Amino acid sequence: MSQRVRGVIAREKGKPVEVTTIVVPDPGPGEAVVKVQACGVCHTDLHYREGGINDEFPFLLGHEAAGVVESVGAGVTDVAPGDFVVLNWRAVCGNCRACNKGKPWYCFATHNAKQRMTLEDGTELSPALGVGAFVEKTLVHAGQCTKVDPSVRPAAVGLLGCGVMAGIGAAINTGGVTRGDSVAVIGCGGVGDGAVAGAALAGATTIIAIDTDDRKLEWARGFGATHTINAREADVVEAVKALTGGNGADVVVEAVGRPETYRQAFYARDLAGTVVLVGVPTPEMTIELPLLDVFGRGGALKSSWYGDCLPSRDFPLLVELYRQGRLDLDAFVTEEIALDEVEQAFGKMHTGDVLRSVVIF
């Protein structure tokens, strides 16, 4: 039997979101229904609302979530009803060429639920990033559920479902930050501050946070930044070099996704250093760099997909570090809101007033 619950959808491009009734089917083979306890409001949800991802409206928004498994379909063995889980949008298949090479974090055939949640009139919904968690209960593939310690705060650990994990992973998994490294992070929103926190966890000794907003720079200090640069007041490349013995940083994480900030990242790294692009550009953006500089500076230019994370490996580890007080996930939660306040939360993103608003059910 299906269930009727309340959820937030984007019905048309650029229009305000609305709270409406969502029909959630019983889980089929390989699927699970999760009672959502908390879900972060991410910029990606706003991109969906604005038509920046695709035009498969209406969308069921929300994807940074934690909750309790209510029921599972046939063949599900990794999770069971009653398990506390963090949802993820890269449930690895185990069989594609990336998985067979032992690199499942690059999986090219990730799983989603085969059934669709719908409106009451039968209109099928497109779940954001295959999750759709601005809803009291959601249907996902069981592989999108990662079981973690149930004693932790859902509003905090749910953020591992996207932005915070993307940032931490960009520094540690993609950038390979290690003890003694110098790291610069351009853009200090939720993803960028995740990268700052990841660099601190990995033992970087110089962590430079870069933004145009002094409030965000102060937040970054709380996550472990040792230095800050306001990009409105200083030449970013020269300022990073001045803080790294004139050399540039070992790893530069670009968490904005714009050509001008990527260029800054490229020239702010040391010779043989690494640039990690985790900020998401829009389709029309291009960048031009002298090919001789690409060759002559050496090192690596990388992009980071979801922090190159493997949820089954990374989520339990990071939750345990949070439990031990070594990773302050609570600090990412600026406010807890109700389901009908998602549209207002989008507005606060534009003004830079929040790191994360989190819907509590």
Order of alpha helices (4+ residues) and beta strands (2+ residues): beta-beta-beta-alpha-beta-beta-beta-alpha-beta-beta-beta-beta-alpha-alpha-beta-alpha-beta-alpha-beta-alpha-beta-alpha-beta-alpha-beta-alpha-beta-alpha-beta
